[in-house]
Amino acid sequence: MSDLKDATQRKASFASTMKAVFWSFFGVRKRSDYENDAAKLNPLHVIIAGVIGAAIFVTVLVLIVKMVVGSAVSS
């Protein structure tokens, strides 16, 4: 239980967490970056950043589909 409490006290910025999550969406991370992230990132921030990243991804996909479908109907 203290491991979880210690992990949530990590001091990495939310911006660095978003950057790590962004690169993980592409699956492009160096092993050294992964190890650095594992040691410094707050797990709660990673979860929040993942949800935000997924929401942005889905929104972009929906907008692209609406744009393509809308242009196909008007042609």
N, C-alpha and C positions, 0 to 999 in steps of 0.2 A: 504494500500500500504506500510506503514512503517513496518507492521508485516512481510511482505515478505523480505524487505530490512534487517530487524533485523535478520531474520532466516538465510539469506545468509552470515551473518557476524559471525556465530557461529564458534568456534575454534577447534572442534574435528578433529583429524587427519584423513587423507584419509584411513590409515590402520585400524583404529577403525571403519570407515564407511564400509570398505570391510568386516570386521569381522561381523558386524551387518547384512549386506546384505547376507553373506554366511549362517548365522544361520537362517535368515528369509526364505531362499530357502527351508530349511528343516521344517520350521514351528515350531521350538523349541526355544522359548524365554520366559524367566521369565517376569512377569508383571513389576517387578522393573527394569529389563534391558530395556524393551520397553520404560518405562517412562523416564529413563535416556537418552536413545537414542533420544527420541522425544525432549528433552530439549537441547541436545548438538550437534546433528548431523546437518550438513549443507544440506539442501534439494537438492541442486545442486550436491553435492558429492554423495548423495544417488541415484540420477537418473543415474549419470555416472557409479557408482559401479554396479547398477542393469543391465545396458546395458552390461558392461564388464562381469559380472557374467553370464548373459544369453548367450552371445557369447561363452564363455568358455564351458558352459553346452551343447550348440548345437554342438560345435566342437567335444567335447568328444563323444557325441552320434553318430555323423557321423563317427568318427574313429572306434568306436566299431562296428557299422553296417558294415562298409567296411571290417573290420577284420573278422567278422563272415561270411559274404557273400563270401569273398575271400577264407577262409578256407573250406567252404562248396563246392565251385566249384572245388577246387583242390583235393578233397577227392575222 
